[in-house]
Amino acid sequence: MFLWLVRHGEKEPHARDVAKTKLTDKGHRQADILGKRLKDENIDIIFSSTMTRAKQTSDEINKYINVRIEYRDELKEIDRGVCDKNDWEYVCANYPDFVKEHKRRETDVKYPGGECGEDVWIRAHRVISEISVLGLKNIAVVTHGGTIRCIICGVLGLPMAKRSSFGLPPEHCSITCIMYVDNRKILHIFNDYAHLQYLPGLL
């Protein structure tokens, strides 16, 4: 089985309701090109976060692969609590202990009023478990940068504190692929954005 983890396209600046933040025009273009890239991968089904930007990305992709889309709240982005509602200067001034731990990257620290990586994996794992028994070969999961990192650590059995070790945040509409072979899970592809790399303005 190939688990294709896809980050949504570029989104608008955070609205009051983070879950309803939409794709920009650039984000729609990114998703359209990603759909063309995935067209030949024989995707059997799409599982998507219920956040608007992920749903829009799924719709763009599905113009080319035409499969069923299953929406799951469990695939939403990590809840960053007060960090989603305030700038970093405010967070540093009001939550210095969190900021200190966050910068050290040694523990799976919980965002003030939000989640930690393990919280995300607990919910996302329910969907990954559902996917693993479908008997399908290629499953696309359209989700978010933080959630992708948590899924990688969870599937590979790595500590959640290590999730930031996987390079920079995945590019918008990049592809990460986990391959299931003989009861092993292998990180086959990470943050592949070759389909966007040579197109002006899309990275």
Contact map, one row per residue, 1 for C-alpha under 8 A:
11100000000000000000000000000000000000000000000000000000000000000000000000000000000000000000000000000000000000000000000000000000000000011110000000000000000000000000000000000000001110000000000000000000000
11110000000000000000000000000000000000000000000000000000000000000000000000000000000000000000000000000000000000000000000000000000000000001110000000000000000000000000000000000000111100000000000000000000000
11111000000000000000000000000000000000000000000000000000000000000000000000000000000000000000000000000000000000000000000000000000000000000111100000000000000000000000000000000000111100000000000000000000000
01111100000000000000000000000000000000000000000000000000000000000000000000000000000000000000000000000000000000000000000000000000000000000111100000000000000000000000000000000011110000000000000000000000000
00111110000000000000000000000000000000000000000000000000000000000000000000000000000000000000000000000000000000000000000000000000000000000001111000010000000000000000000000000011110000000000000000000000000
00011111000000000000000000000000000000000000000000000000000000000000000000000000000000000000000000000000000000000000000000000000000000000001111100010000000000000000000000001111000000000000000000000000000
00001111100000000000000000000000000000000000000000000100000000000000000000000000000000000000000000000000000000000000000000000000000000000000011110010000000000000000000001111110000000000000000000000000000
00000111110000000000000000100010000000000000000000001100100000000000000000000000000000000000000000000000000000000000000000000000000000000000011100000000000000000000000000011000000000000000000000000000000
00000011111000000000001101110110000000000000000000001100100000000000000000000000000000000000000000000000000000000000000000000000000000000000000000000000000000000000000000011000000000000000000000000000000
00000001111100000000001101110100000000000000000000000000000000000000000000000000000000000000000000000000000000000000000000000000000000000000000000000000000000000000000000011000000000000000000000000000000
00000000111110000000111100100000000000000000000000001000000000000000000000000000000000000000000000000000000000000000000000000000000000000000000000000000000000000000000000000000000000000000000000000000000
00000000011111100000111100000000000000000000000000000000000000000000000000000000000000000000000000000000000000000000000000000000000000000000000000000000000000000000000000000000000000000000000000000000000
00000000001111100000100000000000000000000000000000000000000000000000000000000000000000000000000000000000000000000000000000000000000000000000000000000000000000000000000000000000000000000000000000000000000
00000000000111111100100000000000000000000000000000000000000000000000000000000000000100000000000000000000000000000000000000000000000000000000000000000000000000000000000000000000000000000000000000000000000
00000000000111111101100000000000000000000000000000000000000000000000000000000000000000000000000000000000000000000000000000000000000000000000000000000000000000000000000000000000000000000000000000000000000
00000000000001111100000000000000000000000000000000000000000000000000000000000000000010000000000000000000000000000000000000000000000000000000000000000000000000000000000000000000000000000000000000000000000
00000000000001111111100000000000000000000000000000000000000000000000000000000000000000000000000000000000000000000000000000000000000000000000000000000000000000000000000000000000000000000000000000000000000
00000000000001111111100000000000000000000000000000000000000000000000000000000000000100000000000000000000000000000000000000000000000000000000000000000000000000000000000000000000000000000000000000000000000
00000000000000001111100000000000000000000000000001110000000000000000000000000000000000000000000000000000000000000000000000000000000000000000000000000000000000000000000000000000000000000000000000000000000
00000000000000101111110000000000000000000000000000111000000000000000000000000000000000000000000000000000000000000000000000000000000000000000000000000000000000000000000000000000000000000000000000000000000
00000000001111101111111000000000000000000000000000111000000000000000000000000000000000000000000000000000000000000000000000000000000000000000000000000000000000000000000000000000000000000000000000000000000
00000000001100000001111100000000000000000000000000011001000000000000000000000000000000000000000000000000000000000000000000000000000000000000000000000000000000000000000000000000000000000000000000000000000
00000000111100000000111111110000000000000000000000011001100000000000000000000000000000000000000000000000000000000000000000000000000000000000000000000000000000000000000000000000000000000000000000000000000
00000000111100000000011111110000000000000000000000000000000000000000000000000000000000000000000000000000000000000000000000000000000000000000000000000000000000000000000000000000000000000000000000000000000
00000000000000000000001111111000000000000000000000000000000000000000000000000000000000000000000000000000000000000000000000000000000000000000000000000000000000000000000000000000000000000000000000000000000
00000000110000000000001111111100000000000000000000000000000000000000000000000000000000000000000000000000000000000000000000000000000000000000000000000000000000000000000000000000000000000000000000000000010
00000001111000000000001111111110000000000000000000000000100000000000000000000000000000000000000000000000000000000000000000000000000000000000000000000000000000000000000000010000000000000000000000000000000
00000000110000000000001111111111000000000000000000000001100100000000000000000000000000000000000000000000000000000000000000000000000000000000000000000000000000000000000000000000000000000000000000000000000
00000000000000000000000011111111100000000000000000000000000000000000000000000000000000000000000000000000000000000000000000000000000000000000000000000000000000000000000000000000000000000000000000000000010
00000000110000000000000001111111110000000000000000000000000000000000000000000000000000000000000000000000000000000000000000000000000000000000000000000000000000000000000000011000000000000000000000010000010
00000001100000000000000000111111111000000000000000000000110110000000000000000000000000000000000000000000000000000000000000000000000000000000000000000000000000000000000000001000000000000000000000000000000
00000000000000000000000000011111111100000000000000000000000110000000000000000000000000000000000000000000000000000000000000000000000000000000000000000000000000000000000000000000000000000000000000000000000
00000000000000000000000000001111111110000000000000000000000000000000000000000000000000000000000000000000000000000000000000000000000000000000000000000000000000000000000000000000000000000000000000110000000
00000000000000000000000000000111111111000000000000000000000010000000000000000000000000000000000000000000000000000000000000000000000000000000000000000000000000000000000000001100000000000000000000100000000
00000000000000000000000000000011111111100000000000000000000111111000000000000000000000000000000000000000000000000000000000000000000000000000000000000000000000000000000000000000000000000000000000000000000
00000000000000000000000000000001111111110000000000000000000010010000000000000000000000000000000000000000000000000000000000000000000000000000000000000000000000000000000000000000000000000000000000000000000
00000000000000000000000000000000111111110000000000000000000000000000000000000000000000000000000000000000000000000000000000000000000000000000000000000000000000000000000000000000000000000000000000100000000
00000000000000000000000000000000011111111110000000000000000010011000000000000000000000000000000000000000000000000000000000000000000000000000000000000000000000000000000000000000000000000000000000000000000
00000000000000000000000000000000001111111110000000000000000000011000000000000000000000000000000000000000000000000000000000000000000000000000000000000000000000000000000000000000000000000000000000000000000
00000000000000000000000000000000000111111100000000000000000000000000000000000000000000000000000000000000000000000000000000000000000000000000000000000000000000000000000000000000000000000000000000000000000
00000000000000000000000000000000000001111110000000000000000000000000000000000000000000000000000000000000000000000000000000000000000000000100000000000000000000000000000000000000000000000000000000000000000
00000000000000000000000000000000000001111111000000000000000000001000000000000000000000000000000000000000000000000000000000000000000000000100000000000000000000000000000000000000000000000000000000000000000
00000000000000000000000000000000000001101111110000000000000000001010000000000000000000000000000000000000000000000000000000000000000000001111000000000000000000000000000000000000000000000000000000000000000
00000000000000000000000000000000000000000111110000000000000000000011000000000000000000000000000000000000000000000000000000000000000000011111000000000000000000000000000000000000000000000000000000000000000
00000000000000000000000000000000000000000011111000000000000000000011110000000000000000000000000000000000000000000000000000000000000000000111000000000000000000000000000000000000000000000000000000000000000
00000000000000000000000000000000000000000011111100000000010000000011110000000000000000000000000000000000000000000000000000000000000000000011110000000000000000000000000000000000000000000000000000000000000
00000000000000000000000000000000000000000000111110000000000000000000111100000000000000000000000000000000000000000000000000000000000000000011110000000000000000000000000000000000000000000000000000000000000
00000000000000000000000000000000000000000000011111000110010000000000111100100000000000000000000000000000000000000000000000000000000000000000111000000000000000000000000000000000000000000000000000000000000
00000000000000000000000000000000000000000000001111100110000000000000001111111000000000000000000000000000000000000000000000000000000000000000011000000000000000000000000000000000000000000000000000000000000
00000000000000000010000000000000000000000000000111110110000000000000001110110000000000000000000000000000000000000000000000000000000000000000000000000000000000000000000000000000000000000000000000000000000
00000000000000000011100000000000000000000000000011111110000000000000000010010000000000000000000000000000000000000000000000000000000000000000000000000000000000000000000000000000000000000000000000000000000
00000000000000000011111000000000000000000000000001111111000000000000000000000000000000000000000000000000000000000000000000000000000000000000000000000000000000000000000000000000000000000000000000000000000
00000001101000000001111000000000000000000000000000111111100000000000000000000000000000000000000000000000000000000000000000000000000000000000000000000000000000000000000000000000000000000000000000000000000
00000011100000000000000000000000000000000000000111111111110000000000000000000000000000000000000000000000000000000000000000000000000000000000011100000000000000000000000000000000000000000000000000000000000
00000000000000000000000000000000000000000000000111111111111000000000001000000000000000000000000000000000000000000000000000000000000000000000010000000000000000000000000000000000000000000000000000000000000
00000000000000000000011000010000000000000000000000011111111100000000000000000000000000000000000000000000000000000000000000000000000000000000000000000000000000000000000000000000000000000000000000000000000
00000001100000000000001000110010000000000000000000001111111110000000000000000000000000000000000000000000000000000000000000000000000000000000010000000000000000000000000000000000000000000000000000000000000
00000000000000000000000000000010000000000000010100000111111111000000100000000000000000000000000000000000000000000000000000000000000000000000010000000000000000000000000000000000000000000000000000000000000
00000000000000000000000000000000000000000000000000000011111111100000000000000000000000000000000000000000000000000000000000000000000000000000000000000000000000000000000000000000000000000000000000000000000
00000000000000000000000000010011001000000000000000000001111111110000000000000000000000000000000000000000000000000000000000000000000000000000000000000000000000000000000000000000000000000000000000000000000
00000000000000000000000000000011011101000000000000000000111111111000000000000000000000000000000000000000000000000000000000000000000000000000000000000000000000000000000000000000000000000000000000000000000
00000000000000000000000000000000001000000000000000000000011111111110000000000000000000000000000000000000000000000000000000000000000000000000000000000000000000000000000000000000000000000000000000000000000
00000000000000000000000000000000001000000000000000000000001111111100000000000000000000000000000000000000000000000000000000000000000000000000000000000000000000000000000000000000000000000000000000000000000
00000000000000000000000000000000001101100000000000000000000111111100000000000000000000000000000000000000000000000000000000000000000000000000000000000000000000000000000000000000000000000000000000000000000
00000000000000000000000000000000001001100110000000000000000011111110000000000000000000000000000000000000000000000000000000000000000000000000000000000000000000000000000000000000000000000000000000000000000
00000000000000000000000000000000000000000000000000000000000001111111000000000000000000000000000000000000000000000000000000000000000000000000000000000000000000000000000000000000000000000000000000000000000
00000000000000000000000000000000000000000011110000000000000001001111100000000000000000000000000000000000000000000000000000000000000000000000000000000000000000000000000000000000000000000000000000000000000
00000000000000000000000000000000000000000001110000000000000000000111110000000000000000000000000000000000000000000000000000000000000000000000000000000000000000000000000000000000000000000000000000000000000
00000000000000000000000000000000000000000000111100000000010000000011111000000000000000000000000000000000000000000000000000000000000000000000000000000000000000000000000000000000000000000000000000000000000
00000000000000000000000000000000000000000000111100000000000000000001111100000000000000000000000000000000000000000000000000000000000000000000000000000000000000000000000000000000000000000000000000000000000
00000000000000000000000000000000000000000000001111000010000000000000111110000000000000000000000000000000000000000000000000000000000000000000000000000000000000000000000000000000000000000000000000000000000
00000000000000000000000000000000000000000000001111000000000000000000011111110000000000000000000000000000000000000000000000000010000000000000000000000000000000000000000000000000000000000000000000000000000
00000000000000000000000000000000000000000000000011100000000000000000001111110000000000000000000000000000000000000000000000000000000000000000000000000000000000000000000000000000000000000000000000000000000
00000000000000000000000000000000000000000000000010000000000000000000000111110000000000000000000000000000000000000000000100110110000000000000000000000000000000000000000000000000000000000000000000000000000
00000000000000000000000000000000000000000000000111000000000000000000000111111000000000000000000000000000000000000000000000110010000000000000001100100000000000000000000000000000000000000000000000000000000
00000000000000000000000000000000000000000000000011100000000000000000000111111100000000000000000000000000000000000000000000000000000000000000001100100000000000000000000000000000000000000000000000000000000
00000000000000000000000000000000000000000000000010000000000000000000000000111110000000000000000000000000000000000000000100000000000000000000001111100000000000000000000000000000000000000000000000000000000
00000000000000000000000000000000000000000000000000000000000000000000000000011111000000000000000000000000000000000111100100000000000000000000000001100000000000000000000000000000000000000000000000000000000
00000000000000000000000000000000000000000000000000000000000000000000000000001111100100000000000000000000000000100110000000000000000000000000000000000000000000000000000000000000000000000000000000000000000
00000000000000000000000000000000000000000000000000000000000000000000000000000111111100000000000000000000000000111110000000000000000000000000000000000000000000000000000000000000000000000000000000000000000
00000000000000000000000000000000000000000000000000000000000000000000000000000011111110000000000000000000000000111110000000000000000000000000000000000000000000000000000000000000000000000000000000000000000
00000000000000000000000000000000000000000000000000000000000000000000000000000001111111000010000000000000000000111100000000000000000000000000000000000000000000000000000000000000000000000000000000000000000
00000000000000000000000000000000000000000000000000000000000000000000000000000001111111110010000000000000000000110000000000000000000000000000000000000000000000000000000000000000000000000000000000000000000
00000000000001000100000000000000000000000000000000000000000000000000000000000011111111100000000000000000000000000000000000000000000000000000000000000000000000000000000000000000000000000000000000000000000
00000000000000010000000000000000000000000000000000000000000000000000000000000000111111100000000000000000000000000000000000000000000000000000000000000000000000000000000000000000000000000000000000000000000
00000000000000000000000000000000000000000000000000000000000000000000000000000000011111110110000000000000000000000000000000000000000000000000000000000000000000000000000000000000000000000000000000000000000
00000000000000000000000000000000000000000000000000000000000000000000000000000000001111111110000000000000000000000000000000000000000000000000000000000000000000000000000000000000000000000000000000000000000
00000000000000000000000000000000000000000000000000000000000000000000000000000000001001111111000000000000000000000000000000000000000000000000000000000000000000000000000000000000000000000000000000000000000
00000000000000000000000000000000000000000000000000000000000000000000000000000000000000111111100000000000000000000000000000000000000000000000000000000000000000000000000000000000000000000000000000000000000
00000000000000000000000000000000000000000000000000000000000000000000000000000000000001111111110000000000000000000000000000000000000000000000000000000000000000000000000000000000000000000000000000000000000
00000000000000000000000000000000000000000000000000000000000000000000000000000000011001111111111100100000000000000000000000000000000000000000000000000000000000000000000000000000000000000000000000000000000
00000000000000000000000000000000000000000000000000000000000000000000000000000000000000011111111100100000000000000000000000000000000000000000000000000000000000000000000000000000000000000000000000000000000
00000000000000000000000000000000000000000000000000000000000000000000000000000000000000001111111100000000000000000000000000000000000000000000000000000000000000000000000000000000000000000000000000000000000
00000000000000000000000000000000000000000000000000000000000000000000000000000000000000000111111100000000000000000000000000000000000000000000000000000000000000000000000000000000000000000000000000000000000
00000000000000000000000000000000000000000000000000000000000000000000000000000000000000000011111111100000000000010000000000000000000000000000000000000000000000000000000000000000000000000000000000000000000
00000000000000000000000000000000000000000000000000000000000000000000000000000000000000000011111111110000000000000000000000000000000000000000000000000000000000000000000000000000000000000000000000000000000
00000000000000000000000000000000000000000000000000000000000000000000000000000000000000000000001111111000000000000000000000000000000000000000000000000000000000000000000000000000000000000000000000000000000
00000000000000000000000000000000000000000000000000000000000000000000000000000000000000000000001111111100000011110000000000000000000000000000000000000000000000000000000000000000000000000000000000000000000
00000000000000000000000000000000000000000000000000000000000000000000000000000000000000000011001111111110000000000000000000000000000000000000000000000000000000000000000000000000000000000000000000000000000
00000000000000000000000000000000000000000000000000000000000000000000000000000000000000000000000111111111000000000000000000000000000000000000000000000000000000000000000000000000000000000000000000000000000
00000000000000000000000000000000000000000000000000000000000000000000000000000000000000000000000011111111111010000000000000000000000000000000000000000000000000000000000000000000000000000000000000000000000
00000000000000000000000000000000000000000000000000000000000000000000000000000000000000000000000001111111111010000000000000000000000000000000000000000000000000000000000000000000000000000000000000000000000
00000000000000000000000000000000000000000000000000000000000000000000000000000000000000000000000000111111100000000000000000000000000000000000000000000000000000000000000000000000000000000000000000000000000
00000000000000000000000000000000000000000000000000000000000000000000000000000000000000000000000000011111111000000000000000000000000000000000000000000000000000000000000000000000000000000000000000000000000
00000000000000000000000000000000000000000000000000000000000000000000000000000000000000000000000000001111111100000000000000000000000000000000000000000000000000001101000000000000000000000000000000000000000
00000000000000000000000000000000000000000000000000000000000000000000000000000000000000000000000000001101111100000000000000000000000000000000000000000000000000001100000000000000000000000000000000000000000
00000000000000000000000000000000000000000000000000000000000000000000000000000000000000000000000000001101111110000000000000000000000000000000000000000000000000011000000000000000000000000000000000000000000
00000000000000000000000000000000000000000000000000000000000000000000000000000000000000000000000000000000111111000001110000000000000000000000000000000000000000011000000000000000000000000000000000000000000
00000000000000000000000000000000000000000000000000000000000000000000000000000000000000000000000001001100001111100001100000000000000000000000000000000000000000001000000000000000000000000000000000000000000
00000000000000000000000000000000000000000000000000000000000000000000000000000000000000000000000001000000000111110111100000000000000000000000000000000000000000000000000000000000000000000000000000000000000
00000000000000000000000000000000000000000000000000000000000000000000000000000011111000000000000001000000000011111111000000000000000000000000000000000000000000000000000000000000000000000000000000000000000
00000000000000000000000000000000000000000000000000000000000000000000000000000001111000000000001001000000000001111110000000000000000000000000000000000000000000000000000000000000000000000000000000000000000
00000000000000000000000000000000000000000000000000000000000000000000000000000001110000000000000000000000000000111110000000000000000000000000000000000000000000000000000000000000000000000000000000000000000
00000000000000000000000000000000000000000000000000000000000000000000000000000111110000000000000000000000000001111111000000000000000000000000000000000000000000000000000000000000000000000000000000000000000
00000000000000000000000000000000000000000000000000000000000000000000000000000111100000000000000000000000000001111111101100000000000000000000000000000000000000000000000000000000000000000000000000000000000
00000000000000000000000000000000000000000000000000000000000000000000000000000100000000000000000000000000000111100111111100000000000000000000000000000000000000000000000000000000000000000000000000000000000
00000000000000000000000000000000000000000000000000000000000000000000000000000100000000000000000000000000000111000011111110000000000000000000000000000100000000011000000000000000000000000000000000000000000
00000000000000000000000000000000000000000000000000000000000000000000000000000000000000000000000000000000000100000001111111000000000000000000000000000100000000010000000000000000000000000000000000000000000
00000000000000000000000000000000000000000000000000000000000000000000000000000000000000000000000000000000000000000011111111100000000000000000000000000000000000000000000000000000000000000000000000000000000
00000000000000000000000000000000000000000000000000000000000000000000000001001100000000000000000000000000000000000011111111110000000000000000000000100100000000000000000000000000000000000000000000000000000
00000000000000000000000000000000000000000000000000000000000000000000000000000000000000000000000000000000000000000000111111111000000000000000000000100110010000000000000000000000000000000000000000000000000
00000000000000000000000000000000000000000000000000000000000000000000000000000000000000000000000000000000000000000000011111111100000000000000000000000000000000000000000000000000000000000000000000000000000
00000000000000000000000000000000000000000000000000000000000000000000000001100000000000000000000000000000000000000000001111111110000000000000000000000000000000000000000000000000000000000000000000000000000
00000000000000000000000000000000000000000000000000000000000000000000000001100000000000000000000000000000000000000000000111111111000000000000000000100010000000000000000000000000000000000000000000000000000
00000000000000000000000000000000000000000000000000000000000000000000000000000000000000000000000000000000000000000000000011111111100000000000000000000010010000000000000000000000000000000000000000000000000
00000000000000000000000000000000000000000000000000000000000000000000000001000000000000000000000000000000000000000000000001111111110000000000000000000000000000000000000000000000000000000000000000000000000
00000000000000000000000000000000000000000000000000000000000000000000000101100000000000000000000000000000000000000000000000111111111000000000000000000000000000000000000000000000000000000000000000000000000
00000000000000000000000000000000000000000000000000000000000000000000000000000000000000000000000000000000000000000000000000011111111100000000000000000000000000000000000000000000000000000000000000000000000
00000000000000000000000000000000000000000000000000000000000000000000000000000000000000000000000000000000000000000000000000001111111110000000000000000000000000000000000000000000000000000000000000000000000
00000000000000000000000000000000000000000000000000000000000000000000000000000000000000000000000000000000000000000000000000000111111111000000000000000000000000000000000000000000000000000000000000000000000
00000000000000000000000000000000000000000000000000000000000000000000000000000000000000000000000000000000000000000000000000000011111111000010000000000000000000000000000000000000000000000000000000000000000
00000000000000000000000000000000000000000000000000000000000000000000000000000000000000000000000000000000000000000000000000000001111111100000000000000000000000000000000000000000000000000000000000000000000
00000000000000000000000000000000000000000000000000000000000000000000000000000000000000000000000000000000000000000000000000000000111111100000000000000000000000000000000000000000000000000000000000000000000
00000000000000000000000000000000000000000000000000000000000000000000000000000000000000000000000000000000000000000000000000000000011111110000000000000000000000000000000000000000000000000000000000000000000
00000000000000000000000000000000000000000000000000000000000000000000000000000000000000000000000000000000000000000000000000000000000111111000000000000000000000000000000000000000000000000000000000000000000
10000000000000000000000000000000000000000001000000000000000000000000000000000000000000000000000000000000000000000000000000000000000001111110000000000000000000000000000000000000000000000000000000000000000
11000000000000000000000000000000000000000011000000000000000000000000000000000000000000000000000000000000000000000000000000000000000000111110000000000000000000000000000000000000000000000000000000000000000
11110000000000000000000000000000000000001111100000000000000000000000000000000000000000000000000000000000000000000000000000000000000000011111000000000000000000000000000000000000000000000000000000000000000
11110000000000000000000000000000000000000011111000000000000000000000000000000000000000000000000000000000000000000000000000000000001000011111100000000000000000000000000000000000000000000000000000000000000
00111100000000000000000000000000000000000011111000000000000000000000000000000000000000000000000000000000000000000000000000000000000000000111110000000000000000000000000000000000000000000000000000000000000
00111100000000000000000000000000000000000000011100000000000000000000000000000000000000000000000000000000000000000000000000000000000000000011111000000000000000000000000000000000000000000000000000000000000
00001111000000000000000000000000000000000000011110000110110000000000000000000000000000000000000000000000000000000000000000000000000000000001111100000000000000000000000000000000000000000000000000000000000
00001111000000000000000000000000000000000000000110000100000000000000000000111000000000000000000000000000000000000000000000000000000000000000111110110000000000000000000000000000000000000000000000000000000
00000111000000000000000000000000000000000000000000000100000000000000000000111000000000000000000000000000000000000000000000000000000000000000011111110000000000000000000000000000000000000000000000000000000
00000010000000000000000000000000000000000000000000000000000000000000000000001000000000000000000000000000000000000000000000000000000000000000001111111000000000000000000011000000000000000000000000000000000
00000000000000000000000000000000000000000000000000000000000000000000000000001100000000000000000000000000000000000000000000000000000000000000000111111100000000000000000010000000000000000000000000000000000
00000000000000000000000000000000000000000000000000000000000000000000000000111100000000000000000000000000000000000000000110010000000000000000001111111110000000000000000000000000000000000000000000000000000
00001110000000000000000000000000000000000000000000000000000000000000000000000000000000000000000000000000000000000000000000000000000000000000001111111111000000000000000000000000000000000000000000000000000
00000000000000000000000000000000000000000000000000000000000000000000000000000000000000000000000000000000000000000000000000000000000000000000000011111111100000000011010000000000000000000000000000000000000
00000000000000000000000000000000000000000000000000000000000000000000000000000000000000000000000000000000000000000000110110000000000000000000000001111111110000010010000000000000000000000000000000000000000
00000000000000000000000000000000000000000000000000000000000000000000000000000000000000000000000000000000000000000000000010011000000000000000000000111111111000000000000000000000000000000000000000000000000
00000000000000000000000000000000000000000000000000000000000000000000000000000000000000000000000000000000000000000000000000000000000000000000000000011111111100000010000000000000010000000010000000000000000
00000000000000000000000000000000000000000000000000000000000000000000000000000000000000000000000000000000000000000000000000000000000000000000000000001111111111110110000000000000000000000000000000000000000
00000000000000000000000000000000000000000000000000000000000000000000000000000000000000000000000000000000000000000000000010001000000000000000000000000111111111110000000000000000000000000000000000000000000
00000000000000000000000000000000000000000000000000000000000000000000000000000000000000000000000000000000000000000000000000000000000000000000000000000011111111000000000000000000000000001000000000000000000
00000000000000000000000000000000000000000000000000000000000000000000000000000000000000000000000000000000000000000000000000000000000000000000000000000001111111000000000000000000000000001100000000000000000
00000000000000000000000000000000000000000000000000000000000000000000000000000000000000000000000000000000000000000000000000000000000000000000000000000000111111100000000000000000000000000000000000000000000
00000000000000000000000000000000000000000000000000000000000000000000000000000000000000000000000000000000000000000000000000000000000000000000000000000000111111110100000000000000000000000000000000000000000
00000000000000000000000000000000000000000000000000000000000000000000000000000000000000000000000000000000000000000000000000000000000000000000000000000000110011111110000000000000000000000000000000000000000
00000000000000000000000000000000000000000000000000000000000000000000000000000000000000000000000000000000001100000000110000000000000000000000000000000100110001111110000000000000000000000000000000000000000
00000000000000000000000000000000000000000000000000000000000000000000000000000000000000000000000000000000111110000000100000000000000000000000000000000000000000111111000000000000000000000000000000000000000
00000000000000000000000000000000000000000000000000000000000000000000000000000000000000000000000000000000110000000000000000000000000000000000000000000000100001111111110000000000000000000000000000000000000
00000000000000000000000000000000000000000000000000000000000000000000000000000000000000000000000000000000000000000000000000000000000000000000000000001101100000111111110000000000000000000000000000000000000
00000000000000000000000000000000000000000000000000000000000000000000000000000000000000000000000000000000100000000000000000000000000000000000000000001000000000001111111100000000000000000000000000000000000
00000000000000000000000000000000000000000000000000000000000000000000000000000000000000000000000000000000000000000000000000000000000000000000000000000000000000000111111000000000000000000000000000000000000
00000000000000000000000000000000000000000000000000000000000000000000000000000000000000000000000000000000000000000000000000000000000000000000000000001000000000000111111110000000000000000000000000000000000
00000000000000000000000000000000000000000000000000000000000000000000000000000000000000000000000000000000000000000000000000000000000000000000000000000000000000000001111111000000000000000000000000000000000
00000000000000000000000000000000000000000000000000000000000000000000000000000000000000000000000000000000000000000000000000000000000000000000000000000000000000000001011111000000000000000000000000000000000
00000000000000000000000000000000000000000000000000000000000000000000000000000000000000000000000000000000000000000000000000000000000000000000000011000000000000000000011111100000000000000000000000000000000
00000010000000000000000000000000000000000000000000000000000000000000000000000000000000000000000000000000000000000000000000000000000000000000000010000000000000000000001111110100000000000000001000000000000
00000010000000000000000000000000000000000000000000000000000000000000000000000000000000000000000000000000000000000000000000000000000000000000000000000000000000000000000011111100000000000000001010000000001
00000011110000000000000000100100000000000000000000000000000000000000000000000000000000000000000000000000000000000000000000000000000000000000000000000000000000000000000001111100000000000000000000000000001
00000111110000000000000000000110010000000000000000000000000000000000000000000000000000000000000000000000000000000000000000000000000000000000000000000000000000000000000000111110000000000000000010000000000
00000110000000000000000000000000010000000000000000000000000000000000000000000000000000000000000000000000000000000000000000000000000000000000000000000000000000000000000001111111000000000000001110000000000
00011110000000000000000000000000000000000000000000000000000000000000000000000000000000000000000000000000000000000000000000000000000000000000000000000000000000000000000000001111100000000000111110000000000
00011100000000000000000000000000000000000000000000000000000000000000000000000000000000000000000000000000000000000000000000000000000000000000000000000000000000000000000000000111110000000011111100000000000
01111000000000000000000000000000000000000000000000000000000000000000000000000000000000000000000000000000000000000000000000000000000000000000000000000000000000000000000000000011111000000011110000000000000
01111000000000000000000000000000000000000000000000000000000000000000000000000000000000000000000000000000000000000000000000000000000000000000000000000001000000000000000000000001111100001111100000000000000
11100000000000000000000000000000000000000000000000000000000000000000000000000000000000000000000000000000000000000000000000000000000000000000000000000000000000000000000000000000111110001111000000000000000
11100000000000000000000000000000000000000000000000000000000000000000000000000000000000000000000000000000000000000000000000000000000000000000000000000000000000000000000000000000011111111100000000000000000
10000000000000000000000000000000000000000000000000000000000000000000000000000000000000000000000000000000000000000000000000000000000000000000000000000000000000000000000000000000001111111100000000000000000
00000000000000000000000000000000000000000000000000000000000000000000000000000000000000000000000000000000000000000000000000000000000000000000000000000000000000000000000000000000000111110000000000000000000
00000000000000000000000000000000000000000000000000000000000000000000000000000000000000000000000000000000000000000000000000000000000000000000000000000000000000000000000000000000000111111000000000000000000
00000000000000000000000000000000000000000000000000000000000000000000000000000000000000000000000000000000000000000000000000000000000000000000000000000000000000000000000000000000000111111100000000000000000
00000000000000000000000000000000000000000000000000000000000000000000000000000000000000000000000000000000000000000000000000000000000000000000000000000000001100000000000000000000011110111110000000000000000
00000000000000000000000000000000000000000000000000000000000000000000000000000000000000000000000000000000000000000000000000000000000000000000000000000000000100000000000000000000011110011111000000000000000
00000000000000000000000000000000000000000000000000000000000000000000000000000000000000000000000000000000000000000000000000000000000000000000000000000001000000000000000000000001111000001111110000000000000
00000000000000000000000000000000000000000000000000000000000000000000000000000000000000000000000000000000000000000000000000000000000000000000000000000000000000000000000000000001111000000111110000000000000
00000000000000000000000000000000000000000000000000000000000000000000000000000000000000000000000000000000000000000000000000000000000000000000000000000000000000000000000000000011110000000011111100000000000
00000000000000000000000000000000000000000000000000000000000000000000000000000000000000000000000000000000000000000000000000000000000000000000000000000000000000000000000000000011100000000011111100000000000
00000000000000000000000000000000000000000000000000000000000000000000000000000000000000000000000000000000000000000000000000000000000000000000000000000000000000000000000001100111000000000000111110000000000
00000000000000000000000000000000000000000000000000000000000000000000000000000000000000000000000000000000000000000000000000000000000000000000000000000000000000000000000000000111000000000000111111000000000
00000000000000000000000000000000000000000000000000000000000000000000000000000000000000000000000000000000000000000000000000000000000000000000000000000000000000000000000000101110000000000000001111111000000
00000000000000000000000000000000000000000000000000000000000000000000000000000000000000000000000000000000000000000000000000000000000000000000000000000000000000000000000000000000000000000000000111111100000
00000000000000000000000000000000110010000000000000000000000000000000000000000000000000000000000000000000000000000000000000000000000000000000000000000000000000000000000000000000000000000000000011111100000
00000000000000000000000000000100100000000000000000000000000000000000000000000000000000000000000000000000000000000000000000000000000000000000000000000000000000000000000000000000000000000000000011111110011
00000000000000000000000000000000000000000000000000000000000000000000000000000000000000000000000000000000000000000000000000000000000000000000000000000000000000000000000000000000000000000000000011111110011
00000000000000000000000000000000000000000000000000000000000000000000000000000000000000000000000000000000000000000000000000000000000000000000000000000000000000000000000000000000000000000000000001111111000
00000000000000000000000000000000000000000000000000000000000000000000000000000000000000000000000000000000000000000000000000000000000000000000000000000000000000000000000000000000000000000000000000011111110
00000000000000000000000000000000000000000000000000000000000000000000000000000000000000000000000000000000000000000000000000000000000000000000000000000000000000000000000000000000000000000000000000000111111
00000000000000000000000000000000000000000000000000000000000000000000000000000000000000000000000000000000000000000000000000000000000000000000000000000000000000000000000000000000000000000000000000000011111
00000000000000000000000001001100000000000000000000000000000000000000000000000000000000000000000000000000000000000000000000000000000000000000000000000000000000000000000000000000000000000000000000011011111
00000000000000000000000000000000000000000000000000000000000000000000000000000000000000000000000000000000000000000000000000000000000000000000000000000000000000000000000000110000000000000000000000011001111
